[in-house]
């Protein structure tokens, strides 16, 4: 491999001191413009690269925040990351982004990479099957702040940014009941995840409020994929006493349910009302348009990074008292209005 060019090489060629070269490359005002230009020109000619890692070690800061998300191919996560990027850039921070692909194993690898990359703080939405906090312990031991968003762990040393999933689940189920639905199927995700357990609790609370008994046969725990939507409708079609409403815990799966119902000749919402969650762009494309919950993704990203940077600057401390609950909103569309 070709030897890396150093400031000492540049100094030797130009017959200057290494300190002068270093100051010029860092645009120090004490170096006159003619000398600075000759140094910068020679550095470019030789292919010199600044050793950011060594500089960061000296400063004990990388001005980099690690971000781990379950998937990048999600409109919700794209909105979150856009919000994060905007606030981080304004504050002079970079983001190091990775995806767990909904795998605890991959998440653990990502966490280790972020730790070894010496990020100043870590922001995480946990994977579908993650169990246990152990892989984050090194961050806590080293006092490197960890903030969870959307899918969270409750930990005394960490902050969280969420919406009130219980309230959102209650509102959407209540809406279905108010439209005349009495047998409401609920297609949900891993109930160990706060987002899905919260929506399920809200569903139960709404049934209880309106005096409708909980029927366990109407609950389906899935991975909320398109395939899960098709499987849910297969199960529904085999029922003797069919549901008259379905509340699905995300829009991708809900749209798949709508398509599968239409293929089987069901009329929406006349035969079955369908509601999703997240206000994914696809919810406005499917016919009929999908009733859903607006999830403030960009705001979540902005608040998460702002909270992290405020902690790093000593403005506010990250711990469980920092949990922020953002406001969601029920969006009623044609798929549920009977």
N, C-alpha and C positions, 0 to 999 in steps of 0.2 A: 504493500500500500504506500502511496505517496505521502511523505511527511507533511503533517499539518503546519501551516505557516503561523508563526507567532509574532507578537509585537517586537520580540528581540531580533527576529530576522529582518523586519522592516527597519528597526533602529540601526542595525549594522549596515544595511545597504545605504541608507540615507545619512549615515554618520550623525545620528541624533541619539539622545538618551531614550531608553524604554519608557521613562515617565512622560516625556514629551509626546511620544507616539500614542501612549495610552490616553493622555488628556485630549489630544487632537481627535482621536477616534470617538471620544465621548463628547465632542463639540465643546470643549472647555474654553471659556472666553479669554483665558490668559495666553492662549496660543494664537499668534497672528494668522491672518487669513491665508497668506501666501504659503506659510509652512503647513498649515492645516490642509490646504488643497493638495500639496505635493505628497503628504502622508496618506490622505484618503485615496488619491489616484494610485499610488504605489500599492496600497492595501488591496484595492480592487483588481489591479493587474496581477497580483500574486495569488488572488483567490482567498484572502484572509477572511476567516469567520470568527466573530466574537464568541468567546466561551461563556455563554449565558449561564450554563449550569454552575461553573466555578464562581461566577459573580453572584448567583443566587445563594450559594452556600455561604459566601461571605456576609451577605445581607440577611441571611436566615429567612428569606421570603422569595417566592417564585412569582408572585402576583398572578398565580394561576389557581382556578377553582376546578375541582373534579366534579363531573356530573355523570351519574349512572342512571339510565332509563331502561325500562323493560324492552321497548322497541322504538326505533326511529321512524318507522313507516306508519306513523299514527298522526292524524291531523291534530289531535289534542296535544301530543308531545311536541309536535312542530311548533304549536302556539306557545307552549311552555318555554321551549328553547329560544324562541324569538324574543320573548320577554326577558329571559335571563341574559341573552347576548346584549340586548340594548342597555341594560343597567350595568353589566360588567364592563362593557366597552367605555361607557361614560366615566366609570370610576378607575379606568386604567388596568383592568384585570382581563386575563384571557381565560377561556373555558377549555378544558380537556374533556371531551365527551365520549362516552362509550355506551354500548347497549348490552344488557344481560341476555337478550333473546328469551326472556321468561324462564331462565334457568338459574337455579341457585349456584350450581357449579361455576357457570360463567360469571355470575355476579361476584363470587369469591375471588376469582382470578382478576376481575376488573378492580375490585377493592385493593388487592395486593399491588397491582400496577399503579394505581393512584397514590398509594402510600409510598412506594419506591420512587415515584415521580415527584415526591415532596410537594404535593398540592397544599395550598394554604388552608383550604377547607373542602369539605365533600358534601355534595347535594345528591340525594338518592331517592328514587321511587323504586321500591323493592320488587323483585321478580315474583311471578305467580306462585312458585312453589317454595319460596324462601322460608326456612324455619331456623330460628335462633339468631342471636345478635353477635355471636362470637367473632365473626370475621371483621366486625367494626371495632373490636376492643382495642386494637393497637392505636387507632385514632384517638380514642377516649383517654388511653394511658398517656399519650404524648400531648394531650390537650389541644389536639387538632379538631376544630369544630365540625360536627356532623349535623346536617339538617335534612329531614325527610319531608317529601312533598307527595301529595296524592295518596300513594300507598305507603303507610308509615309503620314504624315501630315506636311504641311508647317507651322512652328511656329517659331517666332523670337528667342526663347530660346533653340531650339532643332536643332541638326545636322541631316543630312540625307545621306544615302549611297544608290545610285541608279545606273541603267544603263540609257542610253538615249533611252527610249522606243519609242519616236517619230521617231528617226533615224532608229531604228531596224525595226519598222513597215513599214517605207518607203522603206527600203532595200528589205524586203521580198516581199512586194507588187510589187515593181519595177521588181524584179526577175520574178515573175509570169507573169507580162505584157511582159517582154522581151522574155518569152517563148511562147508568142502568146495569152495569156489569155486576154479576153476583158470583160467578165462578172464574176467578182470575188466576191464571197460570203465572208463575214467576220463574224465569230462566236466569240463573245467576252464575257467578264465578266462585272461586275458592273462598269459602266462608272464613278461612283463617286471615284473609286480607280484610283490612278495616273497611275499604270502600264497598265490598260486596256484603259483608256482615251488616254494615250500617244500612244499606238499601233494603236488605232483607228484613231488618228490624223495623224499618219504616213501613214496609209492606204489611208486616204483622200488626203494627200499631193501627194502621188504617182499617184493616179488617175488624180489629177489636172495637174500634170506635163505632163502626156501623153495624156491629152485632153479627158479623159473618164469621162462622167457624173456620179455623185454619185447617185446610185439607193438605196433608203431607204429599199426597199423590200428585198435587199440582206444582210441586217444587222440583226443579231440575238444576242440579249443580253441574256446570260444564266449563269448558275453556273459553266460552263465548266467541268462538270462531264462526265463520260462515257455515262450516260443516255442522257445528253444534246447533245452529238455527234450523238446518234441514232435519237433523235428528229430533229436535224438539217437536217439529210439526208432524213427523212420522209418528211419534208417541201420541200426540194430540189426536191424530186421525184414527187411532186405534181405540180411543176412549169411547165408552158408551154414552157417558154424560160429559159432553164436550164443554170446554171453557168458552165463555163469551168475551173474555178479555185476556190479554197477555202483557205483562210488564217484563221487558228484557233489560238486563243491567248494562248493556252497551248498544250503540247504534249499528255497528257492523253486523252483529248477530241478529238484531231486530230487523234489519233490511233483508237479511237472508230468510227470516221467518215470513216476512211479507211476501217475498217471491215464491216461497214454498207453498204458502196458503193459496196464492192466486193460481198456481199450477194445479192445485187440487180443487179449484172451483169455488173456494170460499170468497165471499164478498167482504171487503174491509171498508168501513167498520160495521156494516150491517150485521154480518154473521159474527165477526170477532173484531173487537177493537185492539189495536196494537200500539204499544208505547215503548220507546227506547230510552237511551240515556247518553249524554255527552254533547249533543247538538253537532255531531259530525256533519261535514258538508253533504255527505251522501243522504242524510235525512231529508234534505230539501230537493233531492233528485228523484227519489223513489216515488211512485204513484200508488196510493195517495201519499202526500207528504206526511212525514212521521212526527207525531207528538213526542217530545223529548225534554231533557233537562239541559239548560245552558250551563256549561261548566267553564268558568273563567280561566282558561289555560294561560293566556298571556299575562294576566294579572298575577296568577299563581307564580309564574316564573320571575316576574319583576319583584314581587314581595320576597320570594325565597332568596334571591341574590342580594337584594337590599338588606335583608336581615343578616345574612352572612357577612357582608362587608361592614355593616355597622358593628358587628361583634368583633371583627378583626381590627377595627379602628378604635375599639374600646368604648363605643357609644352605647351599646346595649349587650348584655350577656345572653348567650344562647343556653337555654335549658328548657324544661317542660313548661315554664311560665311563659315562654315565647310562642306557644301554640297559637297560630292565627287561623281563624275560620272565615273563609270567604263566602260571599253570598252567591247562591245559585238561583236559577229561575226556571219555572215550568213554562214551556213553550207549547201551546196547544195548536195542533194542526189537524188535517182532515182524517188521519188514521184512527182517531178516537171519538170524533164528534158524531154521535148517532142522531 
